[in-house]
Amino acid sequence: MTDGPRKDESPRIRLQGCLDRTPFPLPDDVDLDRTAKRLARDTEALSLAGASVTVHLLSSFLTDYLVDHLILMFARRGMAANIRQGEYGVIAGAILDDANSLHSDPPDLILILPSFRDLAFCPPMGASVEQAAHAVDQEVQFWTNLWSALSVPVIQLSFDTPPYRPLAEADGMIPGGLSHYARGVNMELAAQVPLSVTLVDAESLARKAGLANWHDAHVYNLCKQPFSMAALPHVADALSATAAGIRGLGRKALVVDLDDTLWGGVVGDDGVVNLELGPETPEGEAFTAFQMYLAQLRQRGIILAVCSKNVDEVARGPFQMHPAMVLKEDDFACFVANFDDKPSNLRRIAAELNLGLDALVFVDDNPVERALMRRELPQVMTIEMPENPALYATAVDACRAFPMARLTADDLRRADSYTARANTGKAMAAASDMDGFLASLEARAIMEPVGPGTQVRMAQLLAKTNQFKLNPSVFSAEELQDRRDHVIALRLVDRLQDYGIVAVAVLDPATDASGTWTVCNWVMSCRVFARRLEFVMMAEIVQRARNGGAQALELTYRPSDRNGLIADLLPKLGFIPLDDDDRFALPVQQQAENIYSAHHMEIVRPDE
């Protein structure tokens, strides 16, 4: 492999050359030092990586080498990172200093990287359960106080366990052990973490990076960096994946091949009964374990789809007839089996699911198919699968394609929502009487208040790069709580299922005599496209503004590579462009309510 792109190449090619050296998942022994340095200094290429994000880094150890790897890994996740390093070894002092740029010039994101060396209230060896619990409470109080002083999203590394164990095998088991204390602090921090903070599990990351790489005493003594150079890409990868989740850039759907991917053998040649699947053989057991892992991903809200070169009826056979199948046909929101090339089929799957290609992950045992996908659709995350099916789940998991901070009830319903949406979409396409069909769904649009059970989902929806999203503005759960009187959120329920909260709008009342209210942002899930929920939302926005005495509404629409459909929709909703290219206005008091299409939904307001 060459050392990287040449300077005489275009910035786009230089960027791609760097990214080509960072496959999914990262190999354990990957060496990216030169590549990371090159991209960090190539501002032209870096600017093409994606949306710009300013990151302020606070750490108790040296991060000079880590910064370059962070820039590379953020680019790998579609973000052009501008990383500001805080003063070496200063975390609390920076947060508590009102004059610090954290407060005077807030970044988009803060990374806090402590280590076990920063545990300040460690109990003495031989401490009682009560003494250890009191020490944990002091430690947690210290950090929660720091978090409360920050106003932007935070990613914090949890405390790693020390490389040495003064109490031998009991060190992690009894009060007074350093490992026991670090784990106790982590668990209590996780229990009390505010919605604006996401913890990264340092102990799990240390295992994946390798303990010898995570704890490198020689490097620490040399330059106060606790990790070996070999661990830096993996640390940076975990942090950037978490950032991608916070910024709404996590993947949403996993598209899988069938033959030698979900089962061993080729169903068209071997027949259903001869496939390797189930506990009878080691290989069959490996495929069963992989299916179980995919079923767990689906349970937490990841959409599953099939892309197979096969006759459709033959491809469905194992799901219908093989007794060891874990996954069923209904687990897949989209099932494509034909002999077209797979990039074309992934475009079809993305369109059917109403997702961007950059929301897809592709899993196929065939290296030729993977190479074609990378060349034709680089937006898709194509996973480099191992030859041994026993390692399939580990390979997918190591890519960190589906980051999450919290699991909500809406997450648990999401995969079912897409399956139902796909079925509804097919029925809508075949319907000759669209109004009659929509009425038959018996849909209810439920107005949801901002509260403990809803604000996380609302913040999630506003953070995502949806196809229906006015602009990049995001709001934390805490900010939504503060603005709760001017947040509109809708839950969609019909006779098929509860889709959860699928639309959120944040309004700003007029602050001067003009009487102009601002739609700060408006986001809708692509699961509800073509259901006319946009007209329900628009009527509610107009009514809310009118009741508040507004004379007009204004909004800022910033086109992206995904939200182009809004450009055609805004005029239909009554908005007219202003002199600025991206600003639109609507006269509220003169707006006729019957301008909006019939939506055939019952509007439910729980407080009425």
C-alpha positions in Angstrom: 0.0 0.0 0.0 1.3 3.4 -0.8 2.0 6.0 1.8 -0.9 8.2 0.7 -2.1 10.7 -1.9 0.2 13.1 -3.5 0.0 16.9 -3.1 -0.5 17.4 -6.8 -3.8 15.5 -6.7 -7.1 17.3 -6.1 -8.3 17.9 -2.5 -11.1 15.4 -3.1 -8.7 12.7 -4.2 -6.3 13.5 -1.3 -9.1 13.2 1.2 -10.3 9.9 -0.3 -6.8 8.6 -0.3 -6.6 9.2 3.5 -10.0 7.6 4.1 -9.1 4.6 2.0 -6.6 3.7 4.7 -9.2 3.6 7.4 -11.4 0.6 6.6 -14.4 -0.5 8.6 -13.6 -2.0 11.0 -10.1 -0.8 11.8 -7.5 -3.6 11.9 -6.0 -4.1 15.3 -2.5 -3.3 14.0 -3.4 -0.4 11.8 -0.7 2.3 11.5 -2.2 5.7 10.7 0.3 8.2 12.1 1.5 9.6 8.8 -2.0 9.6 7.3 -3.4 11.4 10.3 -0.7 14.0 10.2 -1.1 14.5 6.5 -4.9 15.1 6.7 -4.6 17.4 9.8 -2.4 19.7 7.8 -4.3 19.5 4.5 -7.0 22.1 5.2 -8.3 22.0 1.6 -9.0 18.2 1.7 -10.3 18.3 5.3 -12.9 20.9 4.4 -14.5 18.4 2.1 -14.9 15.8 4.8 -18.4 17.0 5.8 -20.0 19.6 8.1 -17.6 21.6 10.1 -17.6 20.9 13.9 -15.6 22.7 16.5 -14.4 20.4 19.3 -12.8 21.6 22.6 -10.6 18.9 24.1 -9.9 18.8 27.8 -7.6 16.1 29.2 -5.4 15.3 32.1 -2.8 13.8 29.8 -1.0 14.8 26.7 -3.2 14.8 23.6 -0.9 16.3 20.9 -0.7 13.0 19.0 -4.3 12.1 19.6 -5.5 15.3 18.0 -4.3 14.3 14.5 -6.0 10.9 14.8 -9.2 12.5 16.0 -9.3 14.8 12.9 -8.8 11.7 10.7 -11.5 9.7 12.5 -14.0 12.6 12.5 -13.5 12.9 8.7 -14.1 9.2 8.4 -17.5 9.8 10.0 -18.4 12.7 7.8 -17.2 15.7 9.9 -14.5 18.3 9.4 -13.2 18.8 12.9 -11.6 21.9 14.2 -10.1 20.7 17.5 -9.1 23.2 20.2 -6.8 21.8 22.8 -7.2 23.0 26.4 -4.2 23.6 28.6 -2.3 20.4 29.4 -3.6 18.6 32.5 -6.4 21.1 33.2 -10.0 20.0 33.3 -11.8 21.4 36.3 -10.0 24.7 36.2 -10.9 25.3 32.5 -14.6 24.5 33.1 -14.9 26.7 36.2 -13.1 29.7 34.6 -15.8 31.9 33.1 -13.2 33.6 30.9 -12.2 30.4 29.3 -13.1 30.0 25.6 -15.4 27.1 26.6 -17.7 29.9 27.7 -16.7 33.0 25.8 -16.6 31.1 22.5 -18.5 27.9 23.0 -17.6 24.9 20.7 -20.1 22.5 19.1 -18.8 19.7 21.3 -16.6 19.1 24.3 -14.4 16.0 24.8 -13.3 15.4 28.4 -10.6 12.7 28.8 -9.7 11.8 32.4 -8.0 8.6 33.6 -7.9 6.6 36.8 -5.1 9.0 37.9 -7.8 11.7 38.3 -9.9 9.8 40.9 -9.6 12.2 43.8 -11.5 10.5 46.7 -10.2 7.0 46.6 -11.1 5.1 49.8 -8.3 3.5 51.9 -7.4 -0.1 51.5 -9.6 -2.1 53.7 -12.4 0.5 53.5 -15.9 -0.6 54.6 -18.8 -0.7 52.2 -20.1 2.6 53.7 -16.7 4.3 53.3 -16.4 3.2 49.7 -20.0 4.4 48.9 -19.3 7.8 50.5 -16.1 8.2 48.4 -18.1 7.3 45.2 -20.7 9.9 46.1 -18.0 12.6 46.6 -16.4 11.7 43.2 -19.7 11.8 41.4 -20.7 15.0 43.0 -17.5 16.6 41.8 -18.1 15.7 38.2 -21.8 16.4 38.1 -21.0 19.9 39.4 -18.6 20.4 36.5 -21.1 19.2 34.0 -23.7 21.6 35.2 -21.3 24.5 34.3 -21.3 23.5 30.6 -23.8 24.5 28.0 -22.9 22.4 25.0 -22.9 18.6 24.4 -20.1 16.7 26.2 -18.5 13.4 25.5 -16.5 12.1 28.5 -14.3 9.0 28.8 -15.2 7.0 31.8 -12.5 6.0 34.2 -10.3 3.2 33.2 -9.2 0.6 35.7 -5.5 0.8 36.7 -3.0 -1.6 35.2 -1.9 -2.7 38.6 -3.9 -4.4 41.4 -2.6 -3.9 44.9 -5.3 -6.3 46.2 -4.5 -8.9 43.5 -7.6 -10.8 42.3 -9.8 -9.1 44.9 -8.9 -5.6 43.7 -12.0 -5.4 41.5 -14.3 -7.2 43.9 -14.0 -5.6 47.3 -14.3 -2.0 48.8 -10.9 -0.4 48.9 -9.7 -1.9 45.7 -8.8 0.7 43.0 -10.5 -1.3 40.2 -13.6 -1.7 42.4 -13.7 2.0 43.1 -13.2 3.0 39.4 -16.0 0.7 38.4 -18.3 2.0 41.1 -17.7 5.6 40.1 -18.4 4.8 36.5 -21.7 3.1 37.3 -22.9 5.9 39.5 -21.8 8.5 36.9 -23.9 6.6 34.3 -26.8 6.6 36.7 -26.7 10.4 37.2 -25.4 11.6 33.8 -27.4 14.5 32.4 -28.9 14.4 28.9 -26.2 16.7 27.6 -23.4 14.3 28.5 -22.5 11.0 26.9 -20.1 8.6 28.5 -17.7 6.4 26.5 -16.9 3.1 28.3 -13.1 3.2 28.8 -12.9 -0.3 30.2 -14.5 -1.8 27.2 -12.4 0.3 24.9 -9.2 -0.8 26.7 -10.1 -4.4 26.1 -10.6 -3.8 22.4 -7.4 -1.8 22.0 -5.5 -4.3 24.1 -4.5 -3.6 27.7 -0.8 -3.5 26.8 -1.6 -0.7 24.3 -4.0 1.1 26.6 -1.5 1.2 29.5 1.9 1.9 28.1 4.0 3.0 31.1 7.0 3.8 29.0 5.1 6.2 26.7 3.4 7.8 29.8 6.8 8.4 31.5 8.2 9.7 28.2 5.5 12.2 27.2 2.6 11.8 29.6 0.4 10.0 27.0 -1.1 6.9 28.7 -1.7 5.0 25.4 0.7 3.4 23.1 0.8 5.0 19.6 -0.9 1.8 18.3 -4.0 2.5 20.5 -4.5 6.1 19.2 -6.6 5.2 16.1 -9.0 3.1 18.2 -9.4 5.7 21.0 -10.1 8.3 18.3 -12.5 6.0 16.5 -14.6 5.4 19.6 -14.8 9.2 20.4 -15.6 10.1 16.8 -18.3 7.4 16.5 -19.9 8.8 19.7 -19.7 12.3 18.2 -21.3 11.1 15.0 -24.2 9.8 17.0 -24.7 13.1 18.9 -24.5 15.0 15.6 -27.1 12.8 13.9 -24.6 11.0 11.6 -25.0 7.5 12.9 -26.2 4.8 10.4 -29.8 3.7 10.5 -30.0 0.5 8.4 -28.0 -2.7 8.0 -28.3 -4.3 4.5 -27.2 -8.0 4.4 -26.5 -10.6 1.8 -27.9 -14.1 2.4 -25.8 -17.0 1.0 -22.7 -17.5 3.2 -23.7 -14.4 5.2 -26.9 -15.3 7.1 -26.4 -19.0 6.6 -23.7 -21.3 5.2 -24.1 -22.5 1.6 -26.0 -21.3 -1.4 -29.7 -21.9 -1.1 -30.3 -22.0 -4.9 -27.7 -24.8 -5.2 -27.8 -26.7 -1.9 -31.5 -26.4 -1.1 -32.9 -25.3 2.3 -32.3 -28.5 4.1 -28.6 -28.6 3.4 -27.8 -25.1 4.6 -25.3 -24.6 7.5 -27.5 -23.1 10.2 -28.2 -24.2 13.8 -26.3 -26.0 16.6 -25.5 -29.2 14.7 -22.2 -27.9 13.3 -19.7 -25.2 14.5 -20.3 -23.3 11.3 -24.1 -23.5 11.6 -23.8 -22.3 15.2 -21.7 -19.3 14.1 -24.4 -18.2 11.6 -27.1 -18.6 14.2 -25.1 -16.4 16.6 -24.8 -13.8 13.9 -28.5 -13.8 13.3 -29.1 -13.4 17.0 -26.8 -10.4 17.0 -28.7 -8.8 14.1 -32.0 -9.5 15.9 -30.7 -7.6 18.9 -29.7 -4.7 16.6 -33.2 -4.7 15.2 -34.7 -4.8 18.7 -32.9 -1.5 19.6 -34.2 0.2 16.4 -31.7 -0.6 13.6 -33.5 -1.3 10.3 -32.7 -4.6 8.6 -32.8 -5.1 4.8 -31.9 -7.9 2.4 -29.9 -7.5 -0.8 -29.3 -10.9 -2.4 -28.4 -12.1 -5.9 -31.1 -14.7 -6.0 -34.5 -15.6 -7.2 -36.9 -13.9 -4.8 -39.0 -17.0 -4.0 -35.8 -19.1 -3.5 -34.2 -16.4 -1.2 -37.3 -16.4 1.0 -37.4 -20.2 1.3 -35.1 -20.5 4.4 -37.1 -17.9 6.3 -40.2 -19.9 5.7 -39.0 -23.4 6.0 -35.7 -23.7 7.9 -36.3 -24.5 11.6 -33.1 -22.9 12.8 -33.8 -19.4 11.3 -33.6 -16.8 14.0 -34.6 -13.9 11.7 -38.0 -13.9 9.9 -39.2 -12.2 6.8 -41.1 -9.7 8.9 -37.8 -8.6 10.5 -36.7 -7.0 7.2 -38.2 -3.6 6.2 -37.0 -4.2 2.6 -36.3 -7.5 0.8 -34.6 -7.3 -2.5 -33.6 -10.5 -4.3 -32.7 -10.4 -8.0 -29.7 -10.5 -10.3 -29.2 -6.8 -10.7 -25.9 -5.3 -9.5 -25.9 -4.6 -5.8 -25.1 -0.9 -5.9 -28.3 -0.4 -8.0 -30.2 -2.5 -5.5 -28.9 -0.4 -2.6 -30.1 2.7 -4.3 -33.5 1.0 -4.6 -33.4 0.0 -0.9 -32.5 3.5 0.2 -35.3 5.0 -1.9 -37.8 2.5 -0.5 -36.8 3.2 3.1 -36.6 6.9 2.3 -33.1 7.1 3.7 -29.9 8.5 2.3 -27.2 6.2 1.1 -25.0 7.5 4.0 -27.5 5.9 6.4 -26.8 2.4 5.1 -24.3 -0.3 6.2 -23.6 -3.1 3.8 -22.6 -6.7 4.9 -21.6 -9.3 2.3 -19.2 -12.2 2.5 -18.1 -11.7 -1.1 -15.0 -9.4 -1.4 -15.8 -8.7 -5.0 -19.2 -7.4 -4.1 -17.7 -5.3 -1.3 -15.1 -3.8 -3.6 -17.8 -2.9 -6.2 -19.9 -1.3 -3.5 -17.0 0.8 -2.2 -16.2 2.0 -5.7 -19.7 2.8 -6.8 -21.3 4.0 -3.5 -18.6 5.3 -1.1 -21.3 6.9 1.0 -22.4 3.4 2.1 -20.4 1.9 5.0 -19.2 -1.3 3.6 -17.8 -3.6 6.2 -14.7 -5.7 5.6 -16.0 -9.1 6.7 -13.7 -11.8 8.0 -13.6 -15.3 6.4 -14.7 -17.0 9.6 -18.5 -16.5 10.3 -17.8 -16.9 14.0 -16.3 -13.4 13.8 -19.1 -11.8 11.8 -20.9 -10.2 14.8 -17.6 -8.9 16.2 -16.7 -7.3 12.9 -20.0 -5.4 12.6 -19.9 -4.4 16.2 -16.3 -3.1 15.9 -17.4 -0.6 13.2 -19.4 1.4 15.7 -21.9 2.2 12.9 -24.9 2.6 15.2 -23.7 4.8 18.2 -26.2 5.6 20.9 -26.2 7.3 24.3 -29.6 6.3 25.6 -32.2 3.8 24.6 -35.7 5.3 24.4 -39.1 3.6 23.8 -39.1 5.2 20.3 -35.8 3.4 19.6 -37.4 0.1 20.4 -40.3 0.8 18.0 -38.3 2.2 15.2 -37.6 -1.0 13.2 -41.2 -2.1 13.4 -42.1 1.4 12.2 -40.0 1.1 9.1 -41.4 -2.3 8.3 -45.0 -1.0 8.7 -44.1 2.1 6.7 -42.7 0.0 3.8 -45.9 -2.0 3.8 -48.0 1.1 3.9 -45.9 2.7 1.1 -46.6 -0.3 -1.1 -50.3 0.0 -0.4 -50.3 3.8 -1.0 -48.5 3.2 -4.4 -51.2 0.8 -5.4 -54.1 2.9 -4.1 -56.3 4.7 -6.6 -58.1 6.7 -3.9 -55.4 8.2 -1.7 -57.8 10.2 0.5 -59.8 7.0 1.1 -56.7 5.1 1.9 -55.4 7.6 4.4 -58.8 7.8 6.0 -58.8 4.0 6.4 -55.6 4.1 8.5 -57.6 5.8 11.3 -54.5 7.9 12.2 -54.2 10.1 15.3 -51.7 13.0 15.6 -51.0 13.3 19.3 -49.6 16.5 20.6 -46.8 15.6 23.0 -45.5 17.9 25.8 -41.9 18.3 26.6 -41.1 16.2 29.7 -38.8 13.5 31.1 -40.4 10.8 28.9 -40.2 12.8 25.6 -37.4 15.3 25.6 -34.6 12.8 24.8 -36.5 11.6 21.7 -37.2 15.2 20.6 -33.5 16.1 21.0 -32.5 13.0 19.0 -34.9 13.9 16.2 -33.6 17.5 16.0 -30.0 16.2 15.9 -30.4 13.9 13.0 -29.6 14.8 9.4 -33.2 14.1 8.2 -34.5 14.7 4.7 -37.1 17.0 6.3 -35.0 19.4 8.4 -35.0 23.2 7.9 -31.4 23.9 9.0 -28.5 22.6 11.2 -29.8 24.1 14.5 -29.9 21.6 17.3 -31.2 21.7 20.9 -30.3 19.7 23.9 -33.0 18.1 26.0 -32.4 20.7 28.7 -32.8 23.5 26.2 -36.1 22.0 25.0 -37.3 21.8 28.5 -36.5 25.5 28.9 -38.4 26.3 25.7 -41.2 23.8 26.4 -44.0 26.3 25.9 -42.9 26.9 22.3 -42.0 23.4 21.2 -44.5 21.4 19.1 -44.1 17.7 18.9 -46.4 15.1 17.3 -46.7 11.4 17.9 -48.3 9.4 15.0 -50.5 6.4 15.8 -52.7 4.5 13.3 -54.4 1.2 13.2 -51.2 -0.5 12.3 -48.9 0.8 15.0 -47.5 3.6 17.2 -44.7 5.3 15.3 -43.6 7.4 18.3 -42.7 11.1 18.1 -42.0 11.8 14.4 -42.2 15.6 14.2 -40.7 18.5 16.3 -40.8 22.2 15.7 -39.1 24.8 17.9 -40.5 28.4 17.8 -39.2 31.7 19.1 -41.8 34.3 20.0 -41.5 37.9 18.8 -39.0 39.9 20.7 -39.9 43.3 19.2 -42.9 45.2 17.9 -42.8 43.5 14.5 -44.8 40.6 15.9 -42.6 38.1 13.9 -42.2 34.7 15.3 -39.3 32.4 14.2 -39.4 28.7 13.4 -36.0 27.9 14.7 -36.1 24.4 13.3 -38.6 21.9 12.1 -37.8 18.2 11.7 -39.9 15.2 10.6 -39.0 11.6 10.4 -38.8 10.1 7.0 -41.0 7.3 8.3 -44.1 9.6 7.9 -43.4 11.1 4.5 -46.5 11.0 2.2 -48.8 10.9 5.3 -49.6 14.6 5.1 -48.3 15.1 8.6 -46.5 18.3 7.4 -49.9 19.9 7.0 -50.9 19.0 10.5 -47.7 20.5 11.8 -48.1 23.6 9.8 -51.6 24.2 10.9 -50.5 23.8 14.5 -47.5 26.1 14.1 -49.8 28.8 12.6 -52.4 28.4 15.3 -49.8 28.5 18.1 -48.3 31.7 16.6 -51.7 33.3 16.0 -52.8 32.6 19.6 -49.6 34.3 20.8 -50.4 37.4 18.8 -47.9 36.9 16.0 -48.3 38.8 12.8 -45.9 36.7 10.7 -43.7 33.6 10.8 -40.1 33.5 9.5 -37.8 30.6 9.0 -34.3 29.8 7.7 -34.1 27.0 5.2 -30.5 25.9 4.5 -30.4 23.3 1.7 -28.1 20.3 2.2 -27.5 17.2 0.1 -30.5 15.5 1.8 -33.3 18.0 2.5 -34.0 19.3 -1.0 -37.7 18.3 -0.9 -38.4 21.2 1.5 -37.7 23.7 -1.3 -40.8 22.5 -3.1 -42.9 22.2 0.0 -42.4 25.6 1.5 -44.5 27.4 -1.1 -47.3 24.8 -0.7 -47.3 25.7 3.0 -47.7 29.4 2.2 -44.2 30.6 2.7 -42.7 33.3 0.4 -39.0 33.9 -0.1 -37.5 37.1 1.4 -34.5 39.0 0.0 -32.1 36.6 1.7 -31.7 33.4 -0.3 -32.5 31.1 2.7 -35.1 33.1 4.6 -38.9 32.7 4.1 -41.9 34.4 5.7 -45.6 33.7 6.1 -48.3 36.3 7.2 -50.0 34.5 10.1 -53.2 36.5 10.6 -54.1 36.3 6.9 -53.3 32.7 6.5 -56.4 30.7 5.5 -56.7 27.4 7.4 -58.1 25.6 4.4 -54.9 26.1 2.5 -53.5 22.8 3.9 -54.4 19.5 2.3 -56.9 17.2 4.1 -54.8 14.9 6.3 -57.5 12.6 7.6 -56.1 12.5 11.1 -57.7 13.0 14.4 -55.8 15.7 16.4 -55.4 14.7 20.0 -54.3 17.1 22.7 -53.9 15.2 26.0 -54.4 18.4 28.0 -57.9 19.0 26.6 
